[in-house]
Amino acid sequence: MKTNEKNKAVIEDTRESVSFGTRDKDFSKEPLCLSGRGVTRVFQTGKVTTVAVDHVDFDFHKGELISIVGESGSGKTTLSKMLLGLLEPTDGEIMFQGKPRDISTGAKKREYWKGIQAIFQDPFSSYNVFHKIDSVLLDCIDMRGGRNLPKEKKIEMMTEACSFVNLKFAELTNKYPFELSGGQMQRLMIARIFLLKPNILLADEPTSMIDACSRATILDMLLKLRDETGMTVIFITHDIGLAYYISDSVYIMEHGKFVESGKPDKVMLEPEAAYTKRLISDVPKIHEPWDLSTVDLLNYQS
């Protein structure tokens, strides 16, 4: 049996035992929450020009879970920074909730961030080391207009948010985030999202720095949060296997371009782009010898 036929057989066999959530739903009928046309980002360093994101188009709908998959240097993190408003596109346009996005002032940017939030790869650099956990959660309540709520109500909200991610607020109060483990810090990031309830959550490699057991827990919490609030979740990842099992739509990114996109079954079982086929073949399989023929060893020489 050919390798791609083996991959297809394994995937199809596994499908029966995996919960795919909303993967069969047609999200094109849902309202657009974030879209882009010709979105481009060029970096200029002296005489060197680097096109990090090259005229990409996308449509992300309400409640959809999207994965943007690519290797390091593919442009996916640069794209995520543009989606968050941390970088301006060099060319093209990003629309938010069907209208051209306007983040031209600090006030407009803060308003935009009420609708889109992020969880980043490194939990240890995601917090201000001088702010206690109470302040981290209270900032979220204030951002959602709860600044004048009674103290008891705020404690109730923080307790509920922590409970959602299997943490006890009574054990966290007056502590600093660096006193927690990496997995606990990532769960606290999800507690923030629980309080903020944004329309869009961008998760940039949120499980790559934690152990396998915590990884499954974090993913389960994110999917539960999506199901309860109807938020759109955008995963930025290099893990095409993870993208297949959790996504409603997959975008494959190479050299700043989307080379393939569509439903996970279509992209994984009937890949068209050579890059997608390589990503799939490069996933190690414990029941087969590893195929290292696609690895460019020259790139790893000192």
C-alpha positions as CSV (number, residue, x, y, z in Angstrom):
1,M,0.0,0.0,0.0
2,K,1.4,3.4,-0.9
3,T,2.2,5.9,1.9
4,N,-0.6,8.3,1.1
5,E,-3.1,5.4,0.9
6,K,-1.9,4.3,4.4
7,N,-2.4,7.9,5.7
8,K,-5.9,8.0,4.3
9,A,-6.8,4.6,5.7
10,V,-5.5,5.5,9.2
11,I,-7.3,8.8,9.2
12,E,-10.6,7.3,8.0
13,D,-10.4,4.5,10.6
14,T,-9.7,7.0,13.4
15,R,-12.6,9.3,12.4
16,E,-15.2,6.9,13.8
17,S,-13.8,7.3,17.4
18,V,-13.1,11.0,17.4
19,S,-15.6,13.8,18.2
20,F,-15.3,16.4,15.5
21,G,-17.8,18.9,17.0
22,T,-19.1,21.2,14.3
23,R,-16.9,20.1,11.4
24,D,-19.9,19.1,9.2
25,K,-21.5,22.5,9.7
26,D,-21.6,24.9,6.7
27,F,-20.2,28.1,8.3
28,S,-20.5,30.1,5.0
29,K,-24.1,30.7,6.1
30,E,-22.9,32.4,9.4
31,P,-22.1,36.1,9.6
32,L,-18.5,37.1,8.7
33,C,-16.5,38.2,11.7
34,L,-13.1,38.7,10.2
35,S,-12.0,38.8,6.5
36,G,-9.2,40.1,4.4
37,R,-8.5,40.8,0.8
38,G,-4.9,41.0,-0.6
39,V,-3.5,41.3,2.9
40,T,0.3,41.8,2.6
41,R,3.2,42.7,4.9
42,V,6.6,43.7,3.6
43,F,9.6,44.3,5.9
44,Q,12.5,46.4,4.7
45,T,15.9,46.1,6.4
46,G,18.5,48.2,4.6
47,K,18.4,47.0,1.0
48,V,16.9,43.7,1.9
49,T,13.1,43.3,1.3
50,T,11.2,40.4,2.9
51,V,7.6,39.7,1.9
52,A,6.3,38.0,5.1
53,V,2.7,37.8,4.0
54,D,1.9,37.9,0.3
55,H,-1.6,39.0,-0.8
56,V,-3.7,36.5,1.2
57,D,-7.5,36.3,1.2
58,F,-9.6,34.8,4.0
59,D,-13.1,34.7,5.4
60,F,-13.6,33.6,9.0
61,H,-17.2,33.2,10.2
62,K,-19.0,33.4,13.6
63,G,-18.4,30.3,15.7
64,E,-15.9,28.7,13.2
65,L,-12.7,27.1,14.4
66,I,-9.9,27.8,11.9
67,S,-6.4,26.5,11.8
68,I,-3.6,28.3,9.9
69,V,-0.8,25.8,9.4
70,G,2.7,26.3,8.3
71,E,6.4,25.8,9.3
72,S,8.5,28.4,11.0
73,G,9.0,31.4,8.7
74,S,5.8,30.7,6.7
75,G,4.3,34.0,7.7
76,K,1.6,32.7,10.0
77,T,2.7,34.7,13.1
78,T,3.1,37.9,11.1
79,L,-0.4,37.4,9.8
80,S,-1.7,36.8,13.4
81,K,-0.1,40.1,14.5
82,M,-1.9,41.9,11.7
83,L,-5.2,40.3,12.7
84,L,-4.7,41.5,16.2
85,G,-3.8,45.0,15.1
86,L,-0.2,44.8,16.4
87,L,1.1,45.3,12.8
88,E,-0.4,47.3,10.0
89,P,-0.7,45.6,6.5
90,T,1.6,47.1,3.9
91,D,-1.2,46.4,1.4
92,G,-4.7,45.0,1.3
93,E,-7.6,45.4,3.7
94,I,-8.9,43.6,6.8
95,M,-12.6,43.8,7.6
96,F,-14.1,43.3,11.0
97,Q,-17.7,42.2,11.3
98,G,-18.3,43.1,7.7
99,K,-16.9,46.6,7.8
100,P,-13.4,48.0,7.1
101,R,-11.4,47.8,10.3
102,D,-10.5,51.1,11.8
103,I,-7.8,51.1,14.5
104,S,-6.3,54.5,13.6
105,T,-6.4,55.8,17.2
106,G,-5.7,54.3,20.6
107,A,-9.3,54.5,21.6
108,K,-10.4,52.6,18.5
109,K,-7.7,50.0,19.0
110,R,-8.9,49.4,22.5
111,E,-12.4,49.0,21.3
112,Y,-11.3,46.6,18.7
113,W,-9.5,44.5,21.3
114,K,-12.7,44.0,23.2
115,G,-13.8,41.9,20.2
116,I,-10.5,40.0,19.6
117,Q,-8.1,38.6,22.1
118,A,-5.2,36.2,22.0
119,I,-3.5,33.4,23.8
120,F,0.2,33.2,23.0
121,Q,2.8,30.4,22.8
122,D,4.9,31.4,25.8
123,P,2.8,31.8,29.0
124,F,5.8,33.0,30.9
125,S,6.1,36.2,28.8
126,S,2.3,36.8,28.6
127,Y,2.1,38.5,32.0
128,N,3.4,41.6,33.7
129,V,5.6,40.2,36.4
130,F,4.7,43.1,38.7
131,H,0.9,42.4,38.5
132,K,-0.8,39.9,40.8
133,I,-3.3,37.4,39.5
134,D,-6.1,39.4,41.1
135,S,-5.1,42.4,38.9
136,V,-4.9,40.3,35.8
137,L,-8.5,39.1,36.2
138,L,-9.8,42.5,37.5
139,D,-8.4,44.2,34.3
140,C,-10.6,41.9,32.3
141,I,-13.7,42.7,34.3
142,D,-13.0,46.4,33.9
143,M,-12.5,46.0,30.2
144,R,-15.9,44.5,29.9
145,G,-17.5,47.5,31.7
146,G,-17.6,46.0,35.2
147,R,-15.3,48.6,36.9
148,N,-18.1,49.8,39.3
149,L,-19.5,46.3,40.2
150,P,-19.4,45.5,44.0
151,K,-16.3,43.7,45.2
152,E,-18.3,40.6,46.1
153,K,-19.6,40.4,42.5
154,K,-16.1,40.7,41.1
155,I,-14.8,37.9,43.4
156,E,-17.8,35.8,42.3
157,M,-16.9,36.4,38.6
158,M,-13.2,35.6,39.1
159,T,-14.0,32.5,41.1
160,E,-16.3,31.3,38.3
161,A,-13.7,32.0,35.6
162,C,-11.0,30.1,37.6
163,S,-13.4,27.2,38.2
164,F,-14.0,27.0,34.5
165,V,-10.3,26.1,33.9
166,N,-10.1,23.9,37.1
167,L,-8.3,26.4,39.2
168,K,-9.3,27.7,42.6
169,F,-9.3,31.5,42.9
170,A,-9.0,31.3,46.7
171,E,-5.6,29.5,46.2
172,L,-4.5,32.1,43.6
173,T,-5.4,35.4,45.2
174,N,-2.4,37.6,46.1
175,K,-0.1,35.4,44.1
176,Y,1.9,36.3,41.0
177,P,1.6,34.4,37.7
178,F,5.2,33.2,37.9
179,E,4.3,31.3,41.0
180,L,2.2,28.9,38.8
181,S,3.3,26.1,36.5
182,G,3.3,26.6,32.7
183,G,0.0,24.6,32.4
184,Q,-1.6,26.7,35.2
185,M,-0.5,29.9,33.5
186,Q,-2.1,28.8,30.2
187,R,-5.3,27.9,32.0
188,L,-5.3,31.4,33.6
189,M,-5.0,32.9,30.1
190,I,-8.2,31.0,29.2
191,A,-9.8,32.2,32.5
192,R,-9.1,35.8,31.1
193,I,-10.9,34.9,27.9
194,F,-13.8,33.5,29.9
195,L,-14.2,36.9,31.5
196,L,-13.6,38.9,28.4
197,K,-15.8,36.8,26.1
198,P,-14.4,38.3,22.8
199,N,-16.0,37.6,19.5
200,I,-12.7,36.2,18.2
201,L,-9.9,34.3,20.0
202,L,-6.5,34.0,18.3
203,A,-4.5,31.1,19.8
204,D,-0.9,31.2,18.6
205,E,0.7,27.8,19.3
206,P,-1.1,27.7,22.8
207,T,0.0,24.2,23.6
208,S,3.5,23.9,22.2
209,M,5.3,24.6,25.5
210,I,3.3,22.3,27.8
211,D,3.2,18.6,28.4
212,A,0.9,16.2,26.6
213,C,-1.6,15.8,29.4
214,S,-1.9,19.6,29.9
215,R,-2.1,20.1,26.2
216,A,-5.2,17.9,25.9
217,T,-6.8,19.8,28.9
218,I,-6.1,23.2,27.3
219,L,-7.6,22.1,24.0
220,D,-10.7,20.7,25.7
221,M,-11.2,24.0,27.6
222,L,-10.8,26.1,24.4
223,L,-13.3,24.0,22.5
224,K,-15.7,24.1,25.4
225,L,-15.4,27.9,25.6
226,R,-16.1,28.1,21.9
227,D,-19.2,25.9,22.2
228,E,-20.5,27.9,25.2
229,T,-19.9,31.4,23.8
230,G,-20.0,31.0,20.0
231,M,-16.7,32.7,19.6
232,T,-14.6,32.3,16.5
233,V,-11.3,30.6,17.3
234,I,-8.2,30.9,15.0
235,F,-5.4,28.5,15.8
236,I,-1.9,29.3,14.5
237,T,0.0,26.1,14.5
238,H,2.7,24.0,12.8
239,D,0.9,20.8,13.8
240,I,-1.2,19.6,10.8
241,G,-2.5,16.6,12.8
242,L,-3.8,18.9,15.5
243,A,-5.3,21.2,12.8
244,Y,-7.2,18.2,11.3
245,Y,-8.8,17.0,14.5
246,I,-10.0,20.3,15.9
247,S,-10.8,22.5,12.9
248,D,-13.8,23.4,10.9
249,S,-11.5,25.0,8.2
250,V,-7.8,24.7,7.5
251,Y,-5.5,27.2,5.7
252,I,-2.0,25.9,4.7
253,M,0.6,28.7,4.5
254,E,3.9,28.6,2.7
255,H,6.2,31.5,2.0
256,G,3.6,34.0,3.0
257,K,0.8,32.6,0.8
258,F,-2.2,30.3,1.3
259,V,-1.4,27.4,-0.9
260,E,-4.4,25.4,0.1
261,S,-7.6,25.8,2.2
262,G,-10.8,24.1,2.9
263,K,-12.5,21.5,5.1
264,P,-10.1,19.3,7.1
265,D,-11.2,16.1,5.3
266,K,-10.6,17.7,1.9
267,V,-7.2,19.2,2.7
268,M,-5.9,16.1,4.5
269,L,-7.4,13.3,2.5
270,E,-7.2,14.9,-0.9
271,P,-4.3,17.4,-0.7
272,E,-3.5,19.3,-3.9
273,A,-0.5,21.4,-3.0
274,A,2.9,19.7,-2.9
275,Y,3.6,21.6,0.4
276,T,0.5,20.1,2.0
277,K,1.5,16.6,0.9
278,R,4.9,17.2,2.4
279,L,3.5,18.4,5.7
280,I,1.4,15.3,6.0
281,S,4.2,12.9,5.0
282,D,6.5,14.6,7.6
283,V,4.3,13.7,10.5
284,P,6.1,10.9,12.3
285,K,4.2,7.6,12.7
286,I,5.2,5.3,15.6
287,H,4.3,2.2,13.6
288,E,6.5,3.1,10.6
289,P,10.2,4.0,10.1
290,W,10.6,7.8,9.9
291,D,11.0,9.2,6.4
292,L,13.7,11.9,6.6
293,S,14.1,12.2,2.9
294,T,12.2,15.5,2.9
295,V,14.4,17.2,5.5
296,D,16.8,19.7,4.1
297,L,19.8,18.9,6.3
298,L,21.8,21.8,4.8
299,N,19.5,24.2,6.7
300,Y,20.6,22.7,10.0
301,Q,24.4,22.8,9.4
302,S,26.3,25.4,11.5
